[in-house]
Structure formats: C-alpha cells, structure tokens
Amino acid sequence: MVKFSREYDASIIPEWKPAFVDYRGLKKLIKRIKVERRDADDSSAGDSSPETAALAAGVESAGYGAGFSVLDPVRALAARFAPRVQASMDDEESGDSGELVRSTDKHEREFLEKADEELEKVNTFYATQEAELLGRGEALIDQLRILADVKRILADHAATRRARGSLLGRSRSMPAVAPPSPAFSGSGRYLLSGLATPQSMSDGSVELQQAQMTEGAAVADEVMAALERNGVSFVGLPGKKDAKKEGSGRGGRLQLPSTVRIDIPASNPGRAALKVWEELVNVLRKDGADPAAAFVHRKKVQHAEKNIRDAFMALYRGLELLKKFSSLNVKAFTKILKKFVKVSEQQRATDLFSQKVKRSSFSTSDKVLQLSDEVEALFLKHFAGNDRMVAMKYLNPQQPKNTHMITFLVGLFTGTFVSLFIIYAILAHVSGIFASTGNTAYMEVVYHVFSMFALISLHCFLYGCNLFMWKSTRINQNFIFDFAPNTALTHRDAFLMSASIMCTVVAALVINLFLRNAGASYANAVPGGLIVLSAGLLLCPFNVFYRSTRYCFMRIMRNIMFSPFYKVLMADFFMADQLTSQIPLLRHMEFAACYFMAGSFRANPYETCTTSQQYKHLAYVISFLPYYWRAMQCLRRYIEEHDINQLANAGKYVSAMVAAAVRFKYNVTPTPFWMWMVLISSSGATVYQLYWDFVKDWGFFTPKSKNLWLRDDLILKNKFTYYISMVLYFVQLIYSTASMQKMTRFMITNSFTMQMLNLVLRLAWAQSVMKIRINKNETRLLDFSLASLEIIRRGHWNFYRLENEHLNNVGKFRAVKTVPLPFRELETD
C-alpha cells in the first residue's frame, strides 16, 4: 500500500504547490511529539510516581501491609489520569468559546499553530482563485450570449438579403443559407456562409447598394440592442431617435459605436491583414462606406467563436484543478489530524480543529461545482452538438495509457539497429570503403545522408531524455508548450522515433553497399529514396506515425520561417533555439538537395555541390538563418511586450551572426588583422551566450540567493548537480562552437596524450584560425563529433530552461492559460 504522503506529492498541482497544505512539515512536528513522549515515558519508567506512593501508603494504612492486590494497577492508572480528567472538566465548565485547547507540550502547540497557518493559507488561496474563476465565468457567459445574438441577427438579415436579391433579378447565384437557431449547430465549427464580407460592399446595382445600406443600419441597430442587453454600454452616443434620423438623412447610414469591437489578436499574417482591413474600413466610414461590414463579418465571427470555445476549455480546466485542490487539502487535513490525535491524545483539540476545517470555504463552498456543471452544459449545447463524448474530449482530454507495445518496439528497433550497424561496418571494412584510397564519391554521399539522419535521431533521443526528466521532476511541459495532453509525445514515443529512424537509415545503407558491390548503376538512388520516403512520411495526411506531432512540427516550422509575422509562443522560440544547434544538419540537407534533387549524381560529379562559390555562399546563408529567425522572434516579442530583455536577447543572436561573418571573411582573406577580429568577435559571442544561458535562461547567479551561485528555488534535491552541470555546459559550449562553423580542426597526432591535452587546452573556434591538415575521413569524423556535442549541449540546456520556466509559473500560480475574449469595450475620454 502506497503511503499517503507519496500519493499526496504525486497528486498535487505543480504550479500550485506552495498553496497546498505542508503535509510533510506537519508530519515532522508529529514525529517530534512522538519522540518527546517516548523519551518522557522512558525517563519516568524507573521512578515511582507520586500516585503510586500514595496508593502504597493507603494500602499500608488500610492494614494490608506489604501485600498486593489484583486491583492495584487499576487504582494506580486511575490516580495517574485523574488530574487530566479534572482539568478537562474545568475547561468545559469555564465555557470554551470555540478556541483550540491549549496543550501543555510546546510541540503540540507548535503543531496546532502551524496547522492553523496552513488552513488560513489554503482558505485564502481558494477564495482568491474561486473569485477569479467566477468572474471569468460570468464574463465568458456574457460573451457567449453576445456571440449567439450577433450570429442570429446576421443570419436573419443574410436570409432577407438573399430573398431581396432574387426579387431584384440578380444574375449571379447566391449560396443557400438556412436561418439557424440561436444555439450553435453541430460542433461549433460550422459557421454561416452568408455573413457579410468586406468584398461585398462594392457588388450590385445602385438600388441594391441602397438596400444594403438600409439593411446595414438595421443590422447595426439590432447588434447594438443585443450588446446593450448583455451589459455592454455605449458611451457618448446619440439616442436611438437621433440615430434613426441621422440614418435616414444619410441614405440609411448609421454611425456605429466606436466603443465596442470584436478584438481578434493579430497572431498570424492573415489576422494582421484582417486588422489592417478593419482599420482601413473605419477610415472609409467617414466617406460613406457601409458600417455594417466594418463592424462584423464572417472571419471575425469565426475567430470570436474559436476564442470563446478555447476560453471555455481553459475555464473548465481551472475549475477542475480547483476542485482537485479542495479535495486533496481536505484529505490531507483529515489524515494529519488522525495522526495527531493518535500521538498526542488531544481529542478535544483535534475535534475542534476538524470542525474548523469542515466549516472552511474550500470545504463547504459549492460555487465551483455549480459553475463547472453550467460550463459543461453550455459547452455540450453550443460546441459539441449535445454529444457528451465529444465535449469531454475537448474539456477533459486524457493522455492515452502507456502500453508495453511501445517499449517492445523500442527494444526491437534498437537491437535491429545495432545488428545492422555491425554488418555495415564489417562490409565497409572488407570493401575498403573507409581506406584513404577508397571511393571518395561514395563516402561523400554516405557521410551527408547518414549524418543528417543520425543528428535527427540523436536530437529525438535527447528530447526523450528531457521528457523523462521533466516527468520525473513534475515539470508540466505540456502546459508550458500548450500541447494537448491526449496527443503530446511521451519519452517512450521519442525513443521509438529515434530507434526507428536509425534502424531504417542503417538498413538503407546496407542495401546501398550491397548494390554498389554488385555493380548496380542505381545504387546511389537508395539514399535519395530514403530522403523522399522521410519527406513523404512527414507530409503524410493519414493518421500514422504520430500525425498530430508531425503537423504541429510543421506548423511551428512555418511560424519560425515567417518570423516576425507570426505571434511568438513558447514552442516557437524553443524550437528556433533547437535549430541554432542544428546548423550542421541544415548543411547536410543542403548537400542532399543539391546532389539528389538537382540531378547532379547523373550528369555531374559530387564536387559540383561542394566546390562552387554559390554552394559555399548558400552554406553561410543557411548558417545565418536560425540566428536571424531567432532575432526576429525577439523583436516581435519586444514590440508586443515592450520588454527590454527581448532586445538584449536579440543582441545575443546578432553577435553570433557577426562572429560567423568575421570567420567567413577570415576564411577568404586570412590576414593577421582578421585573425584578431575572429578572436575578439568569437570570444565576445561566447561570453554573451554563456551569460544569457546561465543568468536569463536558467535563472542562476541570483543576487543574495540562499543557494550560492544558483537561485532560491531548485527542483533537483542535490544542488551539486547544478554546479556540475554548469561546468559541463561550459565545456560543451566551448567545444561545440566549431560544429556550427565547420571551419575547425583538432590537432590529431599519434599520441593519445596529445589528443587529450588538445581537447582540454584548445578552444574550438580558436582552432579555426590555425591551419592544421588532417585527412578527409578524420575531418568528417571530427565534424560529426562536434555536431553531436552541440546537440548534447542543447539537450542539457533544455532541461534547465524549462525548469526555470516552470518555477516562474509556480511563483505566479499560473496553471491555466488565459484566453483573450473577443468582445470588449474600448475606453473613451
């Protein structure tokens, strides 16, 4: 049977952990009481108590002499506890006003005081969260009513406009739109196709335009009335009669309120263009444009409905977390009070405190339960088509249970990969492929293709290690990245992806080597076919091999490549940081695209994709791209958040681009001046990156921290782990810099001692200045090792970066995301 303390620690909400009752702290106080009582009993065991002496004297005076009776132990026990019973009776007679019984033991008093403080803490936090959720629920229900009224009004007028158009003999056909009910149809994704669009303002004849203006005034009037019924006021507007007169005087044009709008965040280029169009229409309204199209149209209603649905899902999750918070704390108090009464024998104090817990708001309040039922009913009706299974899929998504099949497949693919790799190594050695006189063209192709997939597999493996560590330390990465729990990857899934990729790649290499030894002319098509197969699997529309993860990856990559036009989320800049460590992978992809897709393996030698100036220039452009994307993301966040730290973060990536450009210039003109410029720029970029990683991303070196050179809050129990990680990270960063530039060489000699000495004493970017000649195979092996080291450094960075982000969420009690509501009232003077 699992102890409750372990079950409690595994069940608490990580982001609200400081607000939960300190069960372990109270348990330690009970242990102190138990130890003190045991020591007191041991010390008094050898001494005769006054009650025993009095009993013996009474026996002697009664004439029993030194004899014993079977009732003597009973009399001694009664005499010992008589004062306590009398004291409790006196307390009852004196009239207790609800206060806890004062214990004569200081540890018991300390326990009761500590428990009272914990109860007050839990009550205060629950009341704060309850008030916040109730207010959010009321606002969200009002938003839903506004959306329902707006959709109903627009649907009715769309049907009227269609009928009027047919009467006027319009030549073009109109889409059939049935007037919907006030409730949303289907799952909430099917919106009205007949809503007004901005393009419809310029269509039709003069009579139709006049009719649309009159209709627009009626639409605006009804929308205003619907908003007013739902508590949205219009400040500084003329009365309805004046509005109608003004509308009739201007050909049916009605001035819409400037205080209310559908606010849709410009999170992507489409929404940004929509916002620009809205502002343009607002300007044209002064020249007689249709105001109805400026206020509402189909796209804005779609975005508004999606935002309201997401807000309902976030609200329901918050309510479920608060219910869990209440039940866990009630159970914790019940368990700890049972332990206290068993040890201290303070039954009255325990009963009084138990009654106080039962009367607390987090134990008796049913407002959260009522709001949860109401939210569930509204979501079921408006967004799930009265299908409870669909509603629960959105409101309470569950992560699928782990099966042993995934673990079995991981072991199967891993064993197959090891076996195939041994076979490939033996065949390559027998064929003399890796000899200095071997086939250079084959080695060039195999090196790029194998390195590309090997780096991807290594990154997946390290991400699986990160997932395992985050799960072990209860870091909620799904909430931080805004991933759905039912489709998010687990560490087993990441390991399966890594093992399957490597197994497939090595199998393709073995087949390719067999075909080459057999003299087949199409042997080089096997690595190209592997690339095509991988691209096809990534774009596959069928629900196989983690489709939701693949689509999420492609969506994030789209957001990164089109930075700064997309809103930057945590997953976006986290993935962009991963790309800065995968520059060798991008270069391998460049070579594969040149070699296979351009058809160079048929007409031209492989040197075409390595020696041409265009190829080299493109390689440096690819090296700059991840840093450019990341800098653009920082600028986008600075514009939205006005945080000066984002500009400083952008400076870090700009310094990396400057250092790479200086090294490129030194490679073209290797003069002493540019050598010193390489030393200065690379040293500055390295120091800048180390400072930002340690201080900003990891939160270390906090001034006046109780943990030297660290931060106050640490998730790992052993703080020396952090010190060791800092040292390892420093070494990894120094020696992995070369993998991003592909211009470095280590001093390789026949002496193993000299190799280790070079590894310790030399900086990787400093060796790019030195002209050291080594053979081609050793160069490839070294470049691959440095690229792998950079990926390992990034996996090392990932854990502490998310740990710091998680602690920031804990400090702000942020367990549910806040979704902006679409309908808002603007401030007026």
Residue pairs with C-beta under 8 A, 6 or more apart in sequence:
4 23
4 331
4 332
4 335
5 23
5 24
5 27
8 23
8 328
8 331
8 332
11 324
11 328
12 20
12 328
13 20
13 321
13 324
13 325
13 815
14 474
14 475
14 476
14 806
14 810
14 815
15 476
15 479
15 806
15 809
15 810
15 813
15 814
15 815
16 125
16 321
16 325
16 810
16 813
16 815
17 810
18 810
18 813
19 121
19 122
19 125
19 325
19 813
20 122
20 325
20 328
20 329
20 332
21 118
21 119
21 121
21 122
21 329
21 332
21 333
21 336
22 114
22 118
23 332
23 335
23 336
25 114
26 111
26 114
26 115
26 118
26 336
27 336
27 339
29 107
29 110
29 111
29 114
30 111
30 336
30 339
30 340
30 343
30 344
32 107
33 105
33 107
33 108
33 111
33 340
33 343
33 344
34 343
36 105
36 107
37 343
37 344
49 76
49 80
51 76
51 79
51 80
51 82
52 76
52 79
54 79
55 72
55 75
55 76
55 79
59 67
59 69
59 72
60 66
88 348
91 101
91 348
98 352
99 352
100 112
100 116
100 349
100 352
100 353
101 346
101 348
101 349
101 352
102 109
103 109
103 112
103 344
103 346
103 349
105 344
108 344
108 346
108 349
111 340
111 344
112 349
112 353
115 333
115 336
115 337
115 353
116 353
119 333
119 356
119 357
119 360
122 329
122 360
122 362
123 360
123 361
123 362
125 325
125 813
126 322
126 325
126 326
126 361
126 362
126 365
127 361
127 362
129 318
129 322
129 325
129 813
130 322
130 361
130 365
130 367
130 368
133 315
133 318
133 319
133 322
133 368
133 371
134 367
134 371
136 311
136 315
136 318
137 315
137 371
137 374
137 375
139 821
140 308
140 311
140 312
140 315
140 821
141 374
141 378
142 230
142 231
143 308
143 311
143 821
143 822
143 823
144 308
144 312
144 378
144 382
145 230
146 226
146 227
146 230
146 232
146 823
147 301
147 304
147 305
147 308
147 822
147 823
148 182
148 183
148 184
148 382
149 182
149 223
149 226
149 227
149 229
149 230
150 223
150 226
150 296
150 301
151 180
151 182
151 184
151 191
151 192
151 301
152 180
152 181
152 182
153 219
153 222
153 223
153 226
154 192
154 195
154 196
154 219
154 296
154 301
155 177
155 179
155 180
155 192
155 194
155 195
156 179
157 215
157 218
157 219
158 177
158 192
158 194
158 195
158 196
159 177
159 178
159 179
159 194
160 215
161 194
161 211
161 212
161 215
162 174
162 176
162 177
162 194
164 208
164 211
165 174
165 204
165 208
166 174
168 205
168 207
168 208
168 211
170 204
170 208
174 194
175 193
175 194
177 192
177 193
177 194
180 192
183 381
183 382
184 305
184 382
184 383
185 385
186 385
187 383
187 384
187 385
187 387
187 390
188 305
188 309
188 382
188 383
188 384
191 298
191 301
191 302
191 305
192 298
192 301
193 298
195 296
195 297
195 298
195 301
196 292
196 293
196 296
196 297
196 298
197 293
197 297
197 298
197 299
198 277
198 281
198 293
198 297
200 212
200 293
201 212
201 289
201 290
201 293
204 212
210 251
210 252
212 290
212 292
213 251
213 252
213 253
213 290
214 252
215 292
216 252
216 253
216 254
216 290
216 291
216 292
216 293
217 247
217 252
217 253
217 254
217 292
219 292
220 254
220 256
220 291
220 292
220 295
221 240
221 243
221 244
221 254
223 295
223 296
224 234
224 256
224 257
227 234
227 260
227 823
228 234
232 260
232 823
232 825
233 259
233 825
234 257
234 259
234 260
235 259
235 828
236 259
236 828
237 243
237 255
237 257
237 259
238 246
238 255
243 254
243 255
246 253
246 254
246 255
247 253
247 254
250 288
253 288
253 291
254 291
255 291
256 285
256 291
256 292
256 294
256 295
258 826
258 828
259 825
259 826
259 828
260 823
260 824
260 825
260 826
261 295
261 823
261 824
261 826
262 295
262 296
262 300
262 301
262 303
262 304
262 822
262 823
263 820
263 821
263 822
263 823
263 824
264 271
264 274
264 275
264 300
264 303
264 304
264 307
264 822
265 271
265 567
265 820
266 272
266 274
266 275
266 567
267 566
267 567
268 565
268 566
268 567
269 562
269 565
269 566
271 303
272 565
274 299
274 300
278 294
278 300
281 289
281 293
281 294
282 294
284 294
285 291
285 294
300 822
303 822
304 822
304 823
307 819
307 820
307 821
307 822
308 821
308 822
309 379
309 383
309 394
310 819
311 819
311 821
312 375
312 378
312 379
312 383
312 395
313 379
313 394
313 395
314 816
314 817
314 818
314 819
315 375
315 816
316 372
316 375
316 376
316 379
316 395
316 396
317 395
317 396
317 816
318 815
318 816
319 368
319 371
319 372
319 375
320 372
320 396
321 815
321 816
322 368
323 368
323 369
323 372
325 362
326 362
326 363
326 368
329 362
330 357
330 362
330 363
333 354
333 357
334 354
334 357
337 350
337 353
337 354
337 357
340 346
340 350
341 347
341 350
357 363
358 364
376 391
376 395
379 391
379 394
379 395
380 386
380 387
380 388
380 391
383 391
383 394
384 390
384 391
384 394
393 486
397 484
397 485
397 486
398 485
398 486
399 485
399 486
399 488
399 490
400 486
402 490
402 492
406 492
406 493
406 496
407 492
409 496
409 499
409 500
410 492
410 495
410 496
410 499
413 496
413 499
413 500
413 502
413 503
414 499
414 503
416 503
416 507
417 499
417 502
417 503
417 506
420 503
420 506
420 507
420 510
421 506
423 510
424 506
424 509
424 510
424 513
427 510
427 513
427 514
427 517
428 434
428 513
431 513
431 517
432 438
433 439
433 442
433 443
433 513
434 443
434 777
436 775
436 777
440 776
441 605
441 606
442 516
443 776
443 777
443 780
444 606
444 610
445 524
445 527
445 595
445 601
445 606
446 509
446 512
446 527
447 780
447 784
448 588
448 591
448 592
448 595
449 505
449 509
449 527
449 530
449 531
449 588
449 592
450 505
450 509
451 584
451 585
451 588
451 780
451 784
451 787
452 585
452 588
452 589
452 592
453 501
453 502
453 505
453 530
453 534
454 502
454 505
454 784
454 788
455 582
455 584
455 585
455 588
455 787
455 788
455 791
456 501
456 585
457 497
457 498
457 499
457 501
457 502
457 505
458 498
458 788
458 791
458 792
459 578
459 582
459 791
459 794
459 795
460 494
460 495
460 497
460 498
460 501
461 494
461 495
461 498
462 791
462 792
462 794
462 795
462 798
463 489
463 494
463 795
463 798
464 491
464 492
464 493
464 494
464 495
464 498
465 491
465 795
466 795
466 798
466 799
466 802
467 477
467 489
467 490
467 491
467 494
468 491
469 475
469 799
470 477
470 799
470 802
471 490
471 491
473 715
473 716
473 803
475 715
475 802
475 803
475 806
476 806
476 809
477 483
477 488
477 802
478 484
478 485
478 488
479 809
479 815
479 817
480 570
480 802
480 805
480 806
480 809
481 570
481 571
481 574
482 569
482 570
482 571
482 817
483 552
483 571
484 548
487 548
487 549
489 546
489 549
493 546
493 549
497 546
504 530
505 530
508 526
508 527
508 529
508 530
509 527
511 526
512 523
512 524
512 526
512 527
515 522
515 523
515 526
516 523
524 601
527 592
527 596
528 592
528 596
528 601
531 592
531 596
537 545
537 550
538 550
538 553
538 554
539 554
540 547
540 550
541 547
552 571
553 575
556 571
556 572
556 575
557 575
558 566
559 566
559 567
559 568
559 569
559 572
560 572
560 575
560 576
560 579
560 629
560 633
561 629
563 576
563 629
563 632
563 633
563 636
564 632
564 633
564 635
564 636
564 639
566 572
566 636
567 636
567 640
568 633
568 636
568 637
570 805
572 633
573 630
573 633
573 634
573 637
574 798
574 801
576 626
576 629
576 630
576 633
577 630
577 794
577 797
578 794
579 586
579 626
579 629
579 630
580 626
580 627
580 630
580 653
580 656
580 740
581 736
581 740
581 790
581 791
581 793
581 794
582 626
582 791
583 622
583 623
583 626
583 739
583 740
584 739
584 740
584 742
584 783
584 784
584 787
584 790
585 787
586 622
586 623
586 625
586 626
587 619
587 622
587 623
587 742
590 615
590 618
590 619
590 622
591 609
591 610
594 600
594 608
594 609
594 615
595 601
595 606
595 609
598 609
600 606
600 608
600 609
608 615
609 615
619 742
620 660
620 664
623 660
623 740
623 741
624 657
624 660
624 661
627 653
627 654
627 656
627 657
627 660
628 653
628 657
630 650
630 653
631 650
631 653
631 654
631 657
634 646
634 647
634 649
634 650
634 653
635 646
635 647
635 650
637 643
637 646
638 644
638 646
638 647
638 650
645 696
648 692
649 692
649 696
651 688
652 685
652 688
652 689
652 692
655 681
655 684
655 685
655 688
655 689
656 685
656 689
658 681
658 685
659 678
659 681
659 682
659 684
659 685
659 765
660 740
660 741
662 674
662 677
662 678
662 681
662 682
663 678
663 681
663 682
663 741
663 743
663 765
663 768
665 674
665 677
666 674
666 675
666 677
666 678
666 768
666 769
667 743
675 769
678 765
678 768
678 769
679 766
679 769
682 737
682 765
682 766
686 733
686 734
686 737
686 765
689 733
690 730
690 733
693 729
693 733
693 797
694 700
694 701
694 726
695 701
697 797
697 800
697 801
697 804
698 800
698 801
698 803
698 804
699 711
699 804
699 807
700 709
700 710
700 711
700 722
700 726
701 709
701 710
702 710
702 711
702 712
705 711
705 712
706 712
707 714
707 719
707 722
709 723
709 726
710 719
710 722
711 804
711 807
713 807
713 810
713 811
714 722
715 803
715 806
715 807
716 722
725 796
725 800
728 796
729 793
729 796
729 797
732 789
732 790
732 792
732 793
732 796
733 793
734 763
734 764
735 759
735 763
735 764
735 786
735 789
736 764
736 786
736 787
736 789
736 790
736 792
736 793
737 744
737 763
737 764
737 765
737 790
738 744
738 764
738 765
738 767
738 768
738 786
739 764
739 783
739 786
739 787
739 788
739 789
739 790
740 790
741 765
741 768
742 783
743 768
744 764
744 765
744 767
744 768
744 786
745 767
745 768
745 770
745 772
745 773
745 774
745 779
745 782
746 755
746 758
746 759
746 762
746 767
746 772
746 774
746 782
747 754
747 755
747 758
747 762
747 767
747 772
748 755
748 772
748 774
748 778
748 782
749 755
764 786
774 782
808 814
809 815
